[in-house]
Amino acid sequence: MSATLQIIEVESATEAEAMAEFFKTIWSDGDDVVPFDLILAVVHVGGYAAIAKSENKIVAASFGFLGEFASHQILHSHVTAANLAGAGLALKRHQFEWAKDRDLGGITWTFDPLVRRNCVFNFEKLRALAVEYLPNFYGSLTDTINAGDDSDRLFAYWPINETVETERARTSALALRNVDGQPVAQSFDAENAFWV
């Protein structure tokens, strides 16, 4: 990323409108990703909304709200988008520091596991954990990116105060398999490859 990046936390209606419009440029043919009034309401009660600018133009945005997961107060990062290489990563790092400053346990989000760049970004760059599989989580989506597909998602968890290895050690080696349409737990050796 050659240009200087400026990250700004959204505070005003004008900034919220600009964020909502930026999301529309990424998902240009679908419904509002996050309406500006929802952005303002969530920010008012302590949620996260930030934009990244380069040369005074928005190149990335991220929106999330507070919640709870695994007995931790967390930030659920509902949507992050970027159209400049490196801006999304810079914004996620800002989000991490924002959550850390508020003593949150971690950050969660969902993502499409069939999009390779999502997996590379979330697992390799951020070192997040996949903690849940959510079949058709959002139902039918209408934008060109998702139209015609089930909205299967992985639920990611990015621990703040503990390392991923500590969280991973707590996670049992457990998988589910389909037996007559019902999920049945089976264990496996996490040190060896496992076919999914």
Salt bridges, closest charged atoms under 4 A:
GLU9 OE2 - HIS94 NE2 3.59
GLU21 OE2 - LYS24 NZ 3.32
ASP32 OD1 - LYS24 NZ 3.20
ASP112 OD2 - ARG153 NH1 3.88
GLU162 OE1 - ARG170 NH2 2.60
GLU165 OE2 - ARG127 NH2 2.92
GLU165 OE2 - ARG168 NH1 4.00
GLU167 OE2 - ARG170 NH1 3.67
